């Protein structure tokens, strides 16, 4: 693996990783579609700047959790393709982190958009 020498090269590797996750992981693509929908709803309902900040941080958290989950899966698979209880625990813990983040994102969306949708 090549070590990056400067900021732009590091940025290129990071972007390549993000694109790779979106290309290879169905759940990451689903997360991205939801994120775009949330951003569209935020524009439509003209959310406050603070709500924008919260929504963007929430979206970034879900996408980052999905990418870390993918990284854990790849690392475990690189080590062994055979069943091992620790490999299962590592993968399940990473997937659990995504689940917790997604549940939190759902409630953030409910708190921000609920009154706008149901009381409007």
C-alpha positions, 0 to 999 in steps of 0.5 A: 500500500502506498503512503500518501506524500501530500494533502492532495494525494491523501484527499484523492485516496480518501475520495477513492475510498468513499466512491468505492464504498458507494459502488460496492455497498448497497446500504451505503447507496441507500443511505445516500438516497435518504441523505439526498431526500433529507436535504431536499426536504430541508430545502422544501421546508426551509429549515433553520440554520441550526437545523441544517447543521444538525441534519448535516452532522447527522447525515455525515455520521450515518455515512461515516459509520457505514464506511467504518462498517465496510472497513471492518468487514474488509479487514476481517475478511482479509484476515479470514474467510472462515467462521470465527466467533471473534470475526462475527463479533467484530462485524456485528459490532460494526453493523450495530454502530451503523444501526444505532447511528441510523436510529438516531438519524431517524429521531433527528429527522422526526424531531426536525420534520415532524412538526413541519409535516404534521402541523403544517 
